[in-house]
Amino acid sequence: MPPHSTGEHHGLLAETEPYAALWLRWDEGGAAEAVTLPDCPVPPLEADADACCLFSGHPERHTWDVPAYSEEISCTS
Ligand SMILES: [Zn+2]
């Protein structure tokens, strides 16, 4: 997985709603906040693939486009 291109990081805390989740967002300075973000709306290219686990507007690639994600991230949706 490529390194983050920005100083901002996200970690999934919980699926709180059918189409949104609570994320912990923090930056290099150590400041962190919990934010509710809508789920990524971009469907996978393959119809039978799992939906993207990330939030709407996330940087980098969709989880369905990164095979290693299924091993590194436990997608609760
Ligand atoms: Zn996505």
N, CA, C, O and the ligand as a Tripos MOL2 file, in Angstrom:
@<TRIPOS>MOLECULE
protein
  309   307    78     0     0
PROTEIN
NO_CHARGES

@<TRIPOS>ATOM
      1 N           0.8530   -1.1890    0.0000 N.3       1 MET1
      2 CA          0.0000    0.0000    0.0000 C.3       1 MET1
      3 C           0.8880    1.2380    0.0000 C.2       1 MET1
      4 O           1.8420    1.3110    0.7750 O.2       1 MET1
      5 N           0.5930    2.2040   -0.8500 N.am      2 PRO2
      6 CA          1.4320    3.4100   -0.8880 C.3       2 PRO2
      7 C           1.2630    4.2390    0.3850 C.2       2 PRO2
      8 O           0.2080    4.1920    1.0170 O.2       2 PRO2
      9 N           2.2740    4.9810    0.7560 N.am      3 PRO3
     10 CA          2.1490    5.8260    1.9520 C.3       3 PRO3
     11 C           1.1500    6.9460    1.7100 C.2       3 PRO3
     12 O           0.8780    7.3340    0.5730 O.2       3 PRO3
     13 N           0.6220    7.4450    2.7960 N.am      4 HIS4
     14 CA         -0.3090    8.5630    2.6690 C.3       4 HIS4
     15 C           0.3790    9.7580    2.0280 C.2       4 HIS4
     16 O           1.5280   10.0770    2.3370 O.2       4 HIS4
     17 N          -0.3440   10.4090    1.1340 N.am      5 SER5
     18 CA          0.2390   11.5440    0.4370 C.3       5 SER5
     19 C           0.0230   12.8420    1.2050 C.2       5 SER5
     20 O           0.6110   13.8680    0.8630 O.2       5 SER5
     21 N          -0.8040   12.8080    2.2250 N.am      6 THR6
     22 CA         -1.0380   14.0120    3.0170 C.3       6 THR6
     23 C          -0.7420   13.7190    4.4770 C.2       6 THR6
     24 O          -0.4590   12.5770    4.8390 O.2       6 THR6
     25 N          -0.8030   14.7280    5.3040 N.am      7 GLY7
     26 CA         -0.5490   14.5480    6.7260 C.3       7 GLY7
     27 C          -1.7870   14.1400    7.4940 C.2       7 GLY7
     28 O          -1.7590   14.0350    8.7200 O.2       7 GLY7
     29 N          -2.8720   13.9100    6.7760 N.am      8 GLU8
     30 CA         -4.1240   13.5830    7.4420 C.3       8 GLU8
     31 C          -4.4110   12.0920    7.3280 C.2       8 GLU8
     32 O          -4.2760   11.5050    6.2550 O.2       8 GLU8
     33 N          -4.8010   11.4960    8.4240 N.am      9 HIS9
     34 CA         -5.0660   10.0580    8.4320 C.3       9 HIS9
     35 C          -6.4670    9.7920    8.9650 C.2       9 HIS9
     36 O          -7.0260   10.5910    9.7160 O.2       9 HIS9
     37 N          -7.0150    8.6690    8.5670 N.am     10 HIS10
     38 CA         -8.3410    8.2870    9.0430 C.3      10 HIS10
     39 C          -8.3210    6.8460    9.5340 C.2      10 HIS10
     40 O          -7.6590    5.9850    8.9540 O.2      10 HIS10
     41 N          -9.0460    6.6030   10.5950 N.am     11 GLY11
     42 CA         -9.2140    5.2420   11.0670 C.3      11 GLY11
     43 C         -10.6860    4.9960   11.3680 C.2      11 GLY11
     44 O         -11.3440    5.8080   12.0190 O.2      11 GLY11
     45 N         -11.1880    3.8820   10.8930 N.am     12 LEU12
     46 CA        -12.6070    3.5790   11.1000 C.3      12 LEU12
     47 C         -12.8710    3.2200   12.5540 C.2      12 LEU12
     48 O         -12.2200    2.3350   13.1100 O.2      12 LEU12
     49 N         -13.8230    3.9060   13.1640 N.am     13 LEU13
     50 CA        -14.1950    3.6070   14.5440 C.3      13 LEU13
     51 C         -15.3930    2.6720   14.5920 C.2      13 LEU13
     52 O         -15.3720    1.6570   15.2890 O.2      13 LEU13
     53 N         -16.4370    3.0180   13.8490 N.am     14 ALA14
     54 CA        -17.6460    2.1970   13.8920 C.3      14 ALA14
     55 C         -18.5760    2.5600   12.7540 C.2      14 ALA14
     56 O         -18.6100    3.6970   12.2840 O.2      14 ALA14
     57 N         -19.3230    1.5700   12.3290 N.am     15 GLU15
     58 CA        -20.4010    1.8210   11.3770 C.3      15 GLU15
     59 C         -21.5780    2.3090   12.2110 C.2      15 GLU15
     60 O         -22.1430    1.5400   12.9890 O.2      15 GLU15
     61 N         -21.9470    3.5450   12.0630 N.am     16 THR16
     62 CA        -22.9700    4.1170   12.9190 C.3      16 THR16
     63 C         -24.3210    4.2230   12.2350 C.2      16 THR16
     64 O         -25.3560    4.2730   12.8990 O.2      16 THR16
     65 N         -24.3130    4.2580   10.9270 N.am     17 GLU17
     66 CA        -25.5510    4.4120   10.1610 C.3      17 GLU17
     67 C         -25.4360    3.5370    8.9180 C.2      17 GLU17
     68 O         -24.3410    3.1000    8.5640 O.2      17 GLU17
     69 N         -26.5690    3.2780    8.2520 N.am     18 PRO18
     70 CA        -26.5090    2.4150    7.0480 C.3      18 PRO18
     71 C         -25.5530    2.9480    5.9790 C.2      18 PRO18
     72 O         -24.8990    2.1690    5.2850 O.2      18 PRO18
     73 N         -25.4730    4.2530    5.8490 N.am     19 TYR19
     74 CA        -24.6320    4.7990    4.7790 C.3      19 TYR19
     75 C         -23.6270    5.8150    5.3030 C.2      19 TYR19
     76 O         -23.2310    6.7330    4.5850 O.2      19 TYR19
     77 N         -23.2190    5.6490    6.5450 N.am     20 ALA20
     78 CA        -22.2150    6.5350    7.1160 C.3      20 ALA20
     79 C         -21.5030    5.8040    8.2430 C.2      20 ALA20
     80 O         -22.0060    4.8090    8.7650 O.2      20 ALA20
     81 N         -20.3390    6.3010    8.6130 N.am     21 ALA21
     82 CA        -19.5750    5.6550    9.6680 C.3      21 ALA21
     83 C         -18.8280    6.7110   10.4700 C.2      21 ALA21
     84 O         -18.5770    7.8170    9.9910 O.2      21 ALA21
     85 N         -18.4800    6.3500   11.6930 N.am     22 LEU22
     86 CA        -17.7080    7.2450   12.5450 C.3      22 LEU22
     87 C         -16.2260    6.9780   12.3230 C.2      22 LEU22
     88 O         -15.7580    5.8540   12.5010 O.2      22 LEU22
     89 N         -15.4930    8.0110   11.9360 N.am     23 TRP23
     90 CA        -14.0650    7.9030   11.6610 C.3      23 TRP23
     91 C         -13.2790    8.7680   12.6340 C.2      23 TRP23
     92 O         -13.7230    9.8460   13.0280 O.2      23 TRP23
     93 N         -12.1270    8.2880   13.0070 N.am     24 LEU24
     94 CA        -11.1970    9.1050   13.7800 C.3      24 LEU24
     95 C         -10.2280    9.7300   12.7840 C.2      24 LEU24
     96 O          -9.5610    9.0270   12.0250 O.2      24 LEU24
     97 N         -10.1570   11.0530   12.7960 N.am     25 ARG25
     98 CA         -9.2980   11.7670   11.8590 C.3      25 ARG25
     99 C          -8.1950   12.4610   12.6430 C.2      25 ARG25
    100 O          -8.4650   13.1800   13.6050 O.2      25 ARG25
    101 N          -6.9560   12.2450   12.2320 N.am     26 TRP26
    102 CA         -5.8700   12.8950   12.9390 C.3      26 TRP26
    103 C          -4.8010   13.3430   11.9530 C.2      26 TRP26
    104 O          -4.7420   12.8680   10.8190 O.2      26 TRP26
    105 N          -3.9600   14.2630   12.4030 N.am     27 ASP27
    106 CA         -2.9020   14.7520   11.5320 C.3      27 ASP27
    107 C          -1.5440   14.5110   12.1740 C.2      27 ASP27
    108 O          -1.4440   13.9760   13.2780 O.2      27 ASP27
    109 N          -0.5020   14.9150   11.4580 N.am     28 GLU28
    110 CA          0.8630   14.6590   11.9230 C.3      28 GLU28
    111 C           1.1430   15.3010   13.2750 C.2      28 GLU28
    112 O           1.9900   14.8260   14.0320 O.2      28 GLU28
    113 N           0.4300   16.3800   13.5730 N.am     29 GLY29
    114 CA          0.6590   17.0770   14.8300 C.3      29 GLY29
    115 C           0.0540   16.3870   16.0330 C.2      29 GLY29
    116 O           0.2870   16.7980   17.1690 O.2      29 GLY29
    117 N          -0.7280   15.3330   15.7930 N.am     30 GLY30
    118 CA         -1.2970   14.5800   16.8900 C.3      30 GLY30
    119 C          -2.7100   14.9860   17.2480 C.2      30 GLY30
    120 O          -3.3310   14.3570   18.1050 O.2      30 GLY30
    121 N          -3.2360   16.0330   16.6070 N.am     31 ALA31
    122 CA         -4.6060   16.4310   16.8670 C.3      31 ALA31
    123 C          -5.5540   15.4180   16.2460 C.2      31 ALA31
    124 O          -5.3720   15.0200   15.0950 O.2      31 ALA31
    125 N          -6.5650   14.9980   16.9990 N.am     32 ALA32
    126 CA         -7.4940   13.9960   16.4920 C.3      32 ALA32
    127 C          -8.9220   14.4050   16.8180 C.2      32 ALA32
    128 O          -9.1850   15.0620   17.8250 O.2      32 ALA32
    129 N          -9.8300   14.0070   15.9520 N.am     33 GLU33
    130 CA        -11.2400   14.2530   16.2020 C.3      33 GLU33
    131 C         -12.0500   13.1440   15.5750 C.2      33 GLU33
    132 O         -11.6350   12.5440   14.5830 O.2      33 GLU33
    133 N         -13.2060   12.8700   16.1520 N.am     34 ALA34
    134 CA        -14.1130   11.8600   15.5980 C.3      34 ALA34
    135 C         -15.1220   12.5560   14.7130 C.2      34 ALA34
    136 O         -15.7650   13.5200   15.1280 O.2      34 ALA34
    137 N         -15.2590   12.0730   13.5070 N.am     35 VAL35
    138 CA        -16.1800   12.6870   12.5620 C.3      35 VAL35
    139 C         -17.0360   11.6010   11.9000 C.2      35 VAL35
    140 O         -16.5640   10.4930   11.6450 O.2      35 VAL35
    141 N         -18.2760   11.9340   11.6330 N.am     36 THR36
    142 CA        -19.1480   11.0220   10.8940 C.3      36 THR36
    143 C         -19.0840   11.3990    9.4230 C.2      36 THR36
    144 O         -19.3530   12.5400    9.0470 O.2      36 THR36
    145 N         -18.7240   10.4250    8.5980 N.am     37 LEU37
    146 CA        -18.5690   10.6740    7.1710 C.3      37 LEU37
    147 C         -19.4460    9.6980    6.3950 C.2      37 LEU37
    148 O         -19.5890    8.5410    6.7910 O.2      37 LEU37
    149 N         -20.0350   10.1590    5.2890 N.am     38 PRO38
    150 CA        -20.8220    9.2460    4.4600 C.3      38 PRO38
    151 C         -19.9300    8.2200    3.7880 C.2      38 PRO38
    152 O         -18.7570    8.4760    3.5160 O.2      38 PRO38
    153 N         -20.5060    7.0490    3.5250 N.am     39 ASP39
    154 CA        -19.7440    6.0070    2.8460 C.3      39 ASP39
    155 C         -19.3830    6.4310    1.4280 C.2      39 ASP39
    156 O         -20.0840    7.2240    0.7990 O.2      39 ASP39
    157 N         -18.2820    5.8890    0.9440 N.am     40 CYS40
    158 CA        -17.8680    6.1360   -0.4320 C.3      40 CYS40
    159 C         -18.9540    5.6340   -1.3860 C.2      40 CYS40
    160 O         -19.3450    4.4690   -1.3190 O.2      40 CYS40
    161 N         -19.4390    6.4960   -2.2620 N.am     41 PRO41
    162 CA        -20.5540    6.1170   -3.1450 C.3      41 PRO41
    163 C         -20.1280    5.4620   -4.4480 C.2      41 PRO41
    164 O         -20.9790    5.0740   -5.2490 O.2      41 PRO41
    165 N         -18.8250    5.3300   -4.6730 N.am     42 VAL42
    166 CA        -18.3540    4.8170   -5.9600 C.3      42 VAL42
    167 C         -18.4610    3.2930   -5.9880 C.2      42 VAL42
    168 O         -17.8230    2.6160   -5.1820 O.2      42 VAL42
    169 N         -19.2390    2.7590   -6.8820 N.am     43 PRO43
    170 CA        -19.4030    1.2960   -6.9450 C.3      43 PRO43
    171 C         -18.1870    0.6260   -7.5590 C.2      43 PRO43
    172 O         -17.4780    1.2380   -8.3580 O.2      43 PRO43
    173 N         -17.9380   -0.6380   -7.1920 N.am     44 PRO44
    174 CA        -16.8030   -1.3560   -7.7820 C.3      44 PRO44
    175 C         -17.0270   -1.5930   -9.2660 C.2      44 PRO44
    176 O         -18.1620   -1.6430   -9.7410 O.2      44 PRO44
    177 N         -15.9290   -1.7370   -9.9830 N.am     45 LEU45
    178 CA        -16.0190   -1.9700  -11.4220 C.3      45 LEU45
    179 C         -16.6460   -3.3250  -11.7160 C.2      45 LEU45
    180 O         -17.3530   -3.4990  -12.7080 O.2      45 LEU45
    181 N         -16.3740   -4.2740  -10.8390 N.am     46 GLU46
    182 CA        -16.9650   -5.6000  -11.0060 C.3      46 GLU46
    183 C         -18.2000   -5.6920  -10.1200 C.2      46 GLU46
    184 O         -18.1460   -5.4040   -8.9240 O.2      46 GLU46
    185 N         -19.2910   -6.0910  -10.7140 N.am     47 ALA47
    186 CA        -20.5730   -6.0620  -10.0000 C.3      47 ALA47
    187 C         -20.5910   -6.9590   -8.7700 C.2      47 ALA47
    188 O         -21.3170   -6.6760   -7.8170 O.2      47 ALA47
    189 N         -19.8150   -8.0270   -8.7700 N.am     48 ASP48
    190 CA        -19.8500   -8.9450   -7.6400 C.3      48 ASP48
    191 C         -18.7840   -8.6540   -6.5890 C.2      48 ASP48
    192 O         -18.6240   -9.4110   -5.6320 O.2      48 ASP48
    193 N         -18.0590   -7.5570   -6.7730 N.am     49 ALA49
    194 CA        -17.0160   -7.1920   -5.8110 C.3      49 ALA49
    195 C         -17.6260   -6.4760   -4.6100 C.2      49 ALA49
    196 O         -18.7240   -5.9260   -4.6960 O.2      49 ALA49
    197 N         -16.9070   -6.4880   -3.4960 N.am     50 ASP50
    198 CA        -17.3740   -5.7850   -2.3110 C.3      50 ASP50
    199 C         -17.3080   -4.2800   -2.5300 C.2      50 ASP50
    200 O         -16.4510   -3.7840   -3.2620 O.2      50 ASP50
    201 N         -18.2230   -3.5600   -1.8870 N.am     51 ALA51
    202 CA        -18.2230   -2.1010   -2.0010 C.3      51 ALA51
    203 C         -16.9940   -1.5210   -1.3060 C.2      51 ALA51
    204 O         -16.3770   -2.1700   -0.4610 O.2      51 ALA51
    205 N         -16.6540   -0.3000   -1.6720 N.am     52 CYS52
    206 CA        -15.5320    0.3890   -1.0520 C.3      52 CYS52
    207 C         -15.8130    0.6090    0.4300 C.2      52 CYS52
    208 O         -16.9220    0.9960    0.8000 O.2      52 CYS52
    209 N         -14.8220    0.3660    1.2770 N.am     53 CYS53
    210 CA        -14.9840    0.4850    2.7350 C.3      53 CYS53
    211 C         -14.7640    1.9080    3.2320 C.2      53 CYS53
    212 O         -15.0620    2.2140    4.3870 O.2      53 CYS53
    213 N         -14.2470    2.7760    2.3750 N.am     54 LEU54
    214 CA        -13.8340    4.0810    2.8500 C.3      54 LEU54
    215 C         -14.9670    5.1090    2.7870 C.2      54 LEU54
    216 O         -16.1110    4.7840    2.4680 O.2      54 LEU54
    217 N         -14.6180    6.3380    3.0950 N.am     55 PHE55
    218 CA        -15.6140    7.4100    3.1830 C.3      55 PHE55
    219 C         -15.6570    8.2060    1.8870 C.2      55 PHE55
    220 O         -14.7220    8.1670    1.0870 O.2      55 PHE55
    221 N         -16.7380    8.9150    1.6960 N.am     56 SER56
    222 CA        -16.9070    9.7240    0.4940 C.3      56 SER56
    223 C         -15.8160   10.7870    0.4050 C.2      56 SER56
    224 O         -15.5880   11.5320    1.3580 O.2      56 SER56
    225 N         -15.1510   10.8520   -0.7340 N.am     57 GLY57
    226 CA        -14.1150   11.8570   -0.9360 C.3      57 GLY57
    227 C         -12.7500   11.4540   -0.4150 C.2      57 GLY57
    228 O         -11.8470   12.2850   -0.3290 O.2      57 GLY57
    229 N         -12.5890   10.1580   -0.0610 N.am     58 HIS58
    230 CA        -11.2920    9.7300    0.4810 C.3      58 HIS58
    231 C         -10.1950    9.8580   -0.5750 C.2      58 HIS58
    232 O         -10.4760    9.7880   -1.7720 O.2      58 HIS58
    233 N          -8.9370   10.0470   -0.1360 N.am     59 PRO59
    234 CA         -7.8060   10.0680   -1.0630 C.3      59 PRO59
    235 C          -7.4320    8.6410   -1.4650 C.2      59 PRO59
    236 O          -7.9510    7.6690   -0.9170 O.2      59 PRO59
    237 N          -6.5450    8.5410   -2.4110 N.am     60 GLU60
    238 CA         -6.0150    7.2450   -2.8180 C.3      60 GLU60
    239 C          -7.0950    6.3730   -3.4540 C.2      60 GLU60
    240 O          -8.1470    6.8680   -3.8610 O.2      60 GLU60
    241 N          -6.8220    5.0700   -3.5350 N.am     61 ARG61
    242 CA         -7.6840    4.1840   -4.3030 C.3      61 ARG61
    243 C          -8.8030    3.5970   -3.4600 C.2      61 ARG61
    244 O          -8.7440    3.5860   -2.2300 O.2      61 ARG61
    245 N          -9.8190    3.1120   -4.1480 N.am     62 HIS62
    246 CA        -10.9320    2.4610   -3.4650 C.3      62 HIS62
    247 C         -10.4810    1.0790   -2.9800 C.2      62 HIS62
    248 O          -9.6080    0.4440   -3.5710 O.2      62 HIS62
    249 N         -11.1000    0.6420   -1.8940 N.am     63 THR63
    250 CA        -10.6660   -0.6390   -1.3370 C.3      63 THR63
    251 C         -10.8610   -1.7880   -2.3200 C.2      63 THR63
    252 O         -10.0970   -2.7530   -2.3050 O.2      63 THR63
    253 N         -11.8800   -1.6930   -3.1740 N.am     64 TRP64
    254 CA        -12.0930   -2.7670   -4.1480 C.3      64 TRP64
    255 C         -11.0330   -2.7500   -5.2500 C.2      64 TRP64
    256 O         -10.9530   -3.6790   -6.0530 O.2      64 TRP64
    257 N         -10.2310   -1.7030   -5.2850 N.am     65 ASP65
    258 CA         -9.1690   -1.6090   -6.2830 C.3      65 ASP65
    259 C          -7.8070   -1.9650   -5.6880 C.2      65 ASP65
    260 O          -6.7930   -1.9390   -6.3850 O.2      65 ASP65
    261 N          -7.7890   -2.2960   -4.3940 N.am     66 VAL66
    262 CA         -6.5480   -2.6290   -3.6980 C.3      66 VAL66
    263 C          -6.7380   -3.9650   -2.9900 C.2      66 VAL66
    264 O          -7.2830   -4.0050   -1.8870 O.2      66 VAL66
    265 N          -6.2990   -5.0540   -3.6050 N.am     67 PRO67
    266 CA         -6.5120   -6.3850   -3.0170 C.3      67 PRO67
    267 C          -5.9960   -6.5070   -1.5860 C.2      67 PRO67
    268 O          -6.5880   -7.2210   -0.7770 O.2      67 PRO67
    269 N          -4.9110   -5.8260   -1.2670 N.am     68 ALA68
    270 CA         -4.3200   -5.9440    0.0700 C.3      68 ALA68
    271 C          -5.2180   -5.3600    1.1400 C.2      68 ALA68
    272 O          -5.0690   -5.6810    2.3190 O.2      68 ALA68
    273 N          -6.1470   -4.5070    0.7440 N.am     69 TYR69
    274 CA         -7.0070   -3.8770    1.7380 C.3      69 TYR69
    275 C          -7.8160   -4.9000    2.5330 C.2      69 TYR69
    276 O          -8.0550   -4.7230    3.7280 O.2      69 TYR69
    277 N          -8.2250   -5.9460    1.8750 N.am     70 SER70
    278 CA         -9.0580   -6.9250    2.5690 C.3      70 SER70
    279 C          -8.3010   -7.5860    3.7060 C.2      70 SER70
    280 O          -8.9140   -8.1440    4.6160 O.2      70 SER70
    281 N          -6.9860   -7.5300    3.6660 N.am     71 GLU71
    282 CA         -6.1780   -8.1210    4.7180 C.3      71 GLU71
    283 C          -5.8180   -7.0940    5.7960 C.2      71 GLU71
    284 O          -5.6190   -7.4430    6.9590 O.2      71 GLU71
    285 N          -5.7390   -5.8410    5.3950 N.am     72 GLU72
    286 CA         -5.2950   -4.8110    6.3300 C.3      72 GLU72
    287 C          -6.4470   -4.0960    7.0140 C.2      72 GLU72
    288 O          -6.2770   -3.5600    8.1090 O.2      72 GLU72
    289 N          -7.5920   -4.0800    6.4010 N.am     73 ILE73
    290 CA         -8.7360   -3.3580    6.9520 C.3      73 ILE73
    291 C          -9.9050   -4.3130    7.1070 C.2      73 ILE73
    292 O         -10.2750   -5.0110    6.1620 O.2      73 ILE73
    293 N         -10.4830   -4.3430    8.2870 N.am     74 SER74
    294 CA        -11.6760   -5.1370    8.4700 C.3      74 SER74
    295 C         -12.8690   -4.2570    8.1550 C.2      74 SER74
    296 O         -13.2260   -3.3590    8.9170 O.2      74 SER74
    297 N         -13.4610   -4.5310    7.0390 N.am     75 CYS75
    298 CA        -14.5960   -3.7360    6.5900 C.3      75 CYS75
    299 C         -15.8390   -4.2790    7.2570 C.2      75 CYS75
    300 O         -16.1810   -5.4490    7.0810 O.2      75 CYS75
    301 N         -16.5180   -3.4440    8.0180 N.am     76 THR76
    302 CA        -17.6440   -3.9390    8.7960 C.3      76 THR76
    303 C         -18.9800   -3.8290    8.0510 C.2      76 THR76
    304 O         -20.0180   -4.2660    8.5470 O.2      76 THR76
    305 N         -18.9360   -3.2470    6.8730 N.am     77 SER77
    306 CA        -20.1920   -3.0930    6.1450 C.3      77 SER77
    307 C         -20.3990   -4.2470    5.1880 C.2      77 SER77
    308 O         -21.4070   -4.2920    4.4840 O.2      77 SER77
    309 ZN        -13.8700    4.5580   -2.2860 Zn       78 ZN78
@<TRIPOS>BOND
     1     1     2 1
     2     2     3 1
     3     3     4 2
     4     3     5 am
     5     5     6 1
     6     6     7 1
     7     7     8 2
     8     7     9 am
     9     9    10 1
    10    10    11 1
    11    11    12 2
    12    11    13 am
    13    13    14 1
    14    14    15 1
    15    15    16 2
    16    15    17 am
    17    17    18 1
    18    18    19 1
    19    19    20 2
    20    19    21 am
    21    21    22 1
    22    22    23 1
    23    23    24 2
    24    23    25 am
    25    25    26 1
    26    26    27 1
    27    27    28 2
    28    27    29 am
    29    29    30 1
    30    30    31 1
    31    31    32 2
    32    31    33 am
    33    33    34 1
    34    34    35 1
    35    35    36 2
    36    35    37 am
    37    37    38 1
    38    38    39 1
    39    39    40 2
    40    39    41 am
    41    41    42 1
    42    42    43 1
    43    43    44 2
    44    43    45 am
    45    45    46 1
    46    46    47 1
    47    47    48 2
    48    47    49 am
    49    49    50 1
    50    50    51 1
    51    51    52 2
    52    51    53 am
    53    53    54 1
    54    54    55 1
    55    55    56 2
    56    55    57 am
    57    57    58 1
    58    58    59 1
    59    59    60 2
    60    59    61 am
    61    61    62 1
    62    62    63 1
    63    63    64 2
    64    63    65 am
    65    65    66 1
    66    66    67 1
    67    67    68 2
    68    67    69 am
    69    69    70 1
    70    70    71 1
    71    71    72 2
    72    71    73 am
    73    73    74 1
    74    74    75 1
    75    75    76 2
    76    75    77 am
    77    77    78 1
    78    78    79 1
    79    79    80 2
    80    79    81 am
    81    81    82 1
    82    82    83 1
    83    83    84 2
    84    83    85 am
    85    85    86 1
    86    86    87 1
    87    87    88 2
    88    87    89 am
    89    89    90 1
    90    90    91 1
    91    91    92 2
    92    91    93 am
    93    93    94 1
    94    94    95 1
    95    95    96 2
    96    95    97 am
    97    97    98 1
    98    98    99 1
    99    99   100 2
   100    99   101 am
   101   101   102 1
   102   102   103 1
   103   103   104 2
   104   103   105 am
   105   105   106 1
   106   106   107 1
   107   107   108 2
   108   107   109 am
   109   109   110 1
   110   110   111 1
   111   111   112 2
   112   111   113 am
   113   113   114 1
   114   114   115 1
   115   115   116 2
   116   115   117 am
   117   117   118 1
   118   118   119 1
   119   119   120 2
   120   119   121 am
   121   121   122 1
   122   122   123 1
   123   123   124 2
   124   123   125 am
   125   125   126 1
   126   126   127 1
   127   127   128 2
   128   127   129 am
   129   129   130 1
   130   130   131 1
   131   131   132 2
   132   131   133 am
   133   133   134 1
   134   134   135 1
   135   135   136 2
   136   135   137 am
   137   137   138 1
   138   138   139 1
   139   139   140 2
   140   139   141 am
   141   141   142 1
   142   142   143 1
   143   143   144 2
   144   143   145 am
   145   145   146 1
   146   146   147 1
   147   147   148 2
   148   147   149 am
   149   149   150 1
   150   150   151 1
   151   151   152 2
   152   151   153 am
   153   153   154 1
   154   154   155 1
   155   155   156 2
   156   155   157 am
   157   157   158 1
   158   158   159 1
   159   159   160 2
   160   159   161 am
   161   161   162 1
   162   162   163 1
   163   163   164 2
   164   163   165 am
   165   165   166 1
   166   166   167 1
   167   167   168 2
   168   167   169 am
   169   169   170 1
   170   170   171 1
   171   171   172 2
   172   171   173 am
   173   173   174 1
   174   174   175 1
   175   175   176 2
   176   175   177 am
   177   177   178 1
   178   178   179 1
   179   179   180 2
   180   179   181 am
   181   181   182 1
   182   182   183 1
   183   183   184 2
   184   183   185 am
   185   185   186 1
   186   186   187 1
   187   187   188 2
   188   187   189 am
   189   189   190 1
   190   190   191 1
   191   191   192 2
   192   191   193 am
   193   193   194 1
   194   194   195 1
   195   195   196 2
   196   195   197 am
   197   197   198 1
   198   198   199 1
   199   199   200 2
   200   199   201 am
   201   201   202 1
   202   202   203 1
   203   203   204 2
   204   203   205 am
   205   205   206 1
   206   206   207 1
   207   207   208 2
   208   207   209 am
   209   209   210 1
   210   210   211 1
   211   211   212 2
   212   211   213 am
   213   213   214 1
   214   214   215 1
   215   215   216 2
   216   215   217 am
   217   217   218 1
   218   218   219 1
   219   219   220 2
   220   219   221 am
   221   221   222 1
   222   222   223 1
   223   223   224 2
   224   223   225 am
   225   225   226 1
   226   226   227 1
   227   227   228 2
   228   227   229 am
   229   229   230 1
   230   230   231 1
   231   231   232 2
   232   231   233 am
   233   233   234 1
   234   234   235 1
   235   235   236 2
   236   235   237 am
   237   237   238 1
   238   238   239 1
   239   239   240 2
   240   239   241 am
   241   241   242 1
   242   242   243 1
   243   243   244 2
   244   243   245 am
   245   245   246 1
   246   246   247 1
   247   247   248 2
   248   247   249 am
   249   249   250 1
   250   250   251 1
   251   251   252 2
   252   251   253 am
   253   253   254 1
   254   254   255 1
   255   255   256 2
   256   255   257 am
   257   257   258 1
   258   258   259 1
   259   259   260 2
   260   259   261 am
   261   261   262 1
   262   262   263 1
   263   263   264 2
   264   263   265 am
   265   265   266 1
   266   266   267 1
   267   267   268 2
   268   267   269 am
   269   269   270 1
   270   270   271 1
   271   271   272 2
   272   271   273 am
   273   273   274 1
   274   274   275 1
   275   275   276 2
   276   275   277 am
   277   277   278 1
   278   278   279 1
   279   279   280 2
   280   279   281 am
   281   281   282 1
   282   282   283 1
   283   283   284 2
   284   283   285 am
   285   285   286 1
   286   286   287 1
   287   287   288 2
   288   287   289 am
   289   289   290 1
   290   290   291 1
   291   291   292 2
   292   291   293 am
   293   293   294 1
   294   294   295 1
   295   295   296 2
   296   295   297 am
   297   297   298 1
   298   298   299 1
   299   299   300 2
   300   299   301 am
   301   301   302 1
   302   302   303 1
   303   303   304 2
   304   303   305 am
   305   305   306 1
   306   306   307 1
   307   307   308 2
@<TRIPOS>SUBSTRUCTURE
     1 MET1         2 RESIDUE 1 A MET
     2 PRO2         6 RESIDUE 1 A PRO
     3 PRO3        10 RESIDUE 1 A PRO
     4 HIS4        14 RESIDUE 1 A HIS
     5 SER5        18 RESIDUE 1 A SER
     6 THR6        22 RESIDUE 1 A THR
     7 GLY7        26 RESIDUE 1 A GLY
     8 GLU8        30 RESIDUE 1 A GLU
     9 HIS9        34 RESIDUE 1 A HIS
    10 HIS10       38 RESIDUE 1 A HIS
    11 GLY11       42 RESIDUE 1 A GLY
    12 LEU12       46 RESIDUE 1 A LEU
    13 LEU13       50 RESIDUE 1 A LEU
    14 ALA14       54 RESIDUE 1 A ALA
    15 GLU15       58 RESIDUE 1 A GLU
    16 THR16       62 RESIDUE 1 A THR
    17 GLU17       66 RESIDUE 1 A GLU
    18 PRO18       70 RESIDUE 1 A PRO
    19 TYR19       74 RESIDUE 1 A TYR
    20 ALA20       78 RESIDUE 1 A ALA
    21 ALA21       82 RESIDUE 1 A ALA
    22 LEU22       86 RESIDUE 1 A LEU
    23 TRP23       90 RESIDUE 1 A TRP
    24 LEU24       94 RESIDUE 1 A LEU
    25 ARG25       98 RESIDUE 1 A ARG
    26 TRP26      102 RESIDUE 1 A TRP
    27 ASP27      106 RESIDUE 1 A ASP
    28 GLU28      110 RESIDUE 1 A GLU
    29 GLY29      114 RESIDUE 1 A GLY
    30 GLY30      118 RESIDUE 1 A GLY
    31 ALA31      122 RESIDUE 1 A ALA
    32 ALA32      126 RESIDUE 1 A ALA
    33 GLU33      130 RESIDUE 1 A GLU
    34 ALA34      134 RESIDUE 1 A ALA
    35 VAL35      138 RESIDUE 1 A VAL
    36 THR36      142 RESIDUE 1 A THR
    37 LEU37      146 RESIDUE 1 A LEU
    38 PRO38      150 RESIDUE 1 A PRO
    39 ASP39      154 RESIDUE 1 A ASP
    40 CYS40      158 RESIDUE 1 A CYS
    41 PRO41      162 RESIDUE 1 A PRO
    42 VAL42      166 RESIDUE 1 A VAL
    43 PRO43      170 RESIDUE 1 A PRO
    44 PRO44      174 RESIDUE 1 A PRO
    45 LEU45      178 RESIDUE 1 A LEU
    46 GLU46      182 RESIDUE 1 A GLU
    47 ALA47      186 RESIDUE 1 A ALA
    48 ASP48      190 RESIDUE 1 A ASP
    49 ALA49      194 RESIDUE 1 A ALA
    50 ASP50      198 RESIDUE 1 A ASP
    51 ALA51      202 RESIDUE 1 A ALA
    52 CYS52      206 RESIDUE 1 A CYS
    53 CYS53      210 RESIDUE 1 A CYS
    54 LEU54      214 RESIDUE 1 A LEU
    55 PHE55      218 RESIDUE 1 A PHE
    56 SER56      222 RESIDUE 1 A SER
    57 GLY57      226 RESIDUE 1 A GLY
    58 HIS58      230 RESIDUE 1 A HIS
    59 PRO59      234 RESIDUE 1 A PRO
    60 GLU60      238 RESIDUE 1 A GLU
    61 ARG61      242 RESIDUE 1 A ARG
    62 HIS62      246 RESIDUE 1 A HIS
    63 THR63      250 RESIDUE 1 A THR
    64 TRP64      254 RESIDUE 1 A TRP
    65 ASP65      258 RESIDUE 1 A ASP
    66 VAL66      262 RESIDUE 1 A VAL
    67 PRO67      266 RESIDUE 1 A PRO
    68 ALA68      270 RESIDUE 1 A ALA
    69 TYR69      274 RESIDUE 1 A TYR
    70 SER70      278 RESIDUE 1 A SER
    71 GLU71      282 RESIDUE 1 A GLU
    72 GLU72      286 RESIDUE 1 A GLU
    73 ILE73      290 RESIDUE 1 A ILE
    74 SER74      294 RESIDUE 1 A SER
    75 CYS75      298 RESIDUE 1 A CYS
    76 THR76      302 RESIDUE 1 A THR
    77 SER77      306 RESIDUE 1 A SER
    78 ZN78       309 GROUP 0 **** ****
